[in-house]
Amino acid sequence: MFGDEGEVSTTMISKLDFGNPLYLHASDISSTPLINFKLKGTENYKSWACAMELALQTKNKLDFINGTLEKYEEDEVLSNQWERCNAVVLSWILGCISDELYYGQIYSKLASVVWEELKETYDKVDGSVLFNLEQKISLLTQNGTPVSDYYHKLNSLWKQYDILCKLPSCQCDADKKR
């Protein structure tokens, strides 16, 4: 392959640094699920998206879902590597969604498009989800479990609630002085 100056491109996939989003480690296989639960819909989208973003960040592949890493058109080797990485990220996403959602996305080609479609569809505050979460919080009792276990469950429920209920931030001068 020739570059703009007519010289031979020396791009080698084996020379990619592990910090490069196009780098694929031997453990980055598409059949390995990134997280241990599947997206079902609005009831667990926020937790799922948070877990997926964390997992993709550890793999240095966030650029494939937020659309900031575009396909390399000038370099065939990097273009092919981009396609491989995109396919792996897409497989990871598809492997972490329910069967019902999977069949609606299986024909997609871009991880960023699937990510955005899932966000647009399921990143919504559903009144029934809030109600169920509020019920879980109000009905949670220690019931003989260790205080640390009870605290962990209650704290987890409150964190989920905080994520779903986005309160407006304070814009007053007192807040700016902190």
Stockholm file with secondary structure:
# STOCKHOLM 1.0

chainA/1-178         MFGDEGEVSTTMISKLDFGNPLYLHASDISSTPLINFKLKGTENYKSWACAMELALQTKNKLDFINGTLEKYEEDEVLSNQWERCNAVVLSWILGCISDELYYGQIYSKLASVVWEELKETYDKVDGSVLFNLEQKISLLTQNGTPVSDYYHKLNSLWKQYDILCKLPSCQCDADKKR
#=GR chainA/1-178 SS CBCTTSCBCCCCGGGCCTTSTTCCCTTCCTTSCSSSSCBCSTTTHHHHHHHHHHHHHHTTCHHHHHTCSCCCSSCHHHHHHHHHHHHHHHHHHHHTBCHHHHHHHTTCCCHHHHHHHHHHHHCSCCHHHHHHHHHHHHHCCCTTSCHHHHHHHHHHHHHHHHHHSCCCCCCSHHHHTC
#=GC SS_cons         CBCTTSCBCCCCGGGCCTTSTTCCCTTCCTTSCSSSSCBCSTTTHHHHHHHHHHHHHHTTCHHHHHTCSCCCSSCHHHHHHHHHHHHHHHHHHHHTBCHHHHHHHTTCCCHHHHHHHHHHHHCSCCHHHHHHHHHHHHHCCCTTSCHHHHHHHHHHHHHHHHHHSCCCCCCSHHHHTC
//
